[in-house]
């Protein structure tokens, strides 16, 4: 939840999906986490990051809008 708090301070629009209630979201995570259910798994544009830091997410986001 630390990542969630850190990103909340950034004013990014974030969509949360619960992989234990949403089979499609679970499959997405497993596909990108080598078969594991690792959360958080974050997608920014075409980039998917498994267990990133807030700095990683913001860096990819900033590159995608510039």
C-alpha positions in Angstrom: 0.0 0.0 0.0 3.0 2.3 0.3 3.1 2.7 -3.5 -0.6 3.5 -3.6 -0.1 6.3 -1.0 3.0 7.7 -2.8 1.2 7.7 -6.2 -1.9 9.3 -4.6 0.3 12.4 -3.9 1.1 12.7 -7.6 -2.5 13.3 -8.8 -2.2 10.5 -11.5 -5.4 8.9 -12.6 -5.2 5.4 -11.3 -7.4 2.4 -12.0 -7.3 -0.4 -9.4 -8.3 -3.9 -10.2 -8.5 -6.7 -7.6 -6.9 -9.8 -9.1 -8.6 -12.1 -6.6 -12.0 -10.9 -7.8 -11.3 -10.2 -11.5 -10.1 -13.2 -13.5 -9.1 -11.0 -16.4 -6.9 -8.8 -14.2 -5.4 -11.9 -12.6 -4.4 -13.3 -16.0 -2.9 -10.0 -17.0 -0.7 -10.0 -13.9 0.3 -13.6 -14.3 1.3 -13.0 -17.9 3.6 -10.2 -17.0 4.9 -11.7 -13.7 6.1 -15.0 -15.1 3.0 -16.9 -13.9 3.0 -15.3 -10.5 0.3 -13.1 -8.9 2.6 -10.2 -7.9 1.0 -7.0 -6.8 1.3 -4.3 -7.6 1.7 -4.8 -11.3 1.4 -1.4 -13.0 0.7 -0.6 -16.7 1.6 2.9 -18.0 0.9 3.1 -21.7 2.6 0.1 -23.3 5.0 -0.4 -20.3 4.2 -3.0 -17.6 6.1 -3.0 -14.4 6.0 -5.6 -11.7 6.4 -4.3 -8.1 7.8 -1.0 -9.2 8.8 1.9 -7.0 6.8 5.2 -7.2 9.9 6.7 -8.9 9.8 4.0 -11.6 6.1 4.6 -12.3 6.5 8.4 -12.4 9.6 8.2 -14.6 7.8 6.0 -17.2 4.7 8.2 -17.0 6.7 11.4 -17.5 8.5 9.8 -20.5 5.2 8.8 -22.0 3.7 12.3 -21.9 6.8 14.1 -23.2 
